[in-house]
């Protein structure tokens, strides 16, 4: 598959709008352990459950120096609403 990625693969260059940091780029992640969890859509039952689980463990990840980011195809406005609704730290 052309879009398949594997553990320890290098990320392609990117810049994305973000709810907490304004923007996130590949250079922001360099030199840090990071988790990017990808989910299909804000405010759906499965995606809400997954996001809540990452949020509940956020302090554990942070204490280890791991950055956590959620990524979906929704708009920034949708992400902001979703983040506020769940009181997300990530």
Buried (B, 14 or more C-beta within 10 A) or exposed (E): EEEEEEEEEEEEEEEEEBBEEEEBBEEBBEEEEBEEBEBEEBEEEEBBEBBEEBBEBBEEBEEEEBBBBBEBEBEEEBBBBBBEEBEBBB
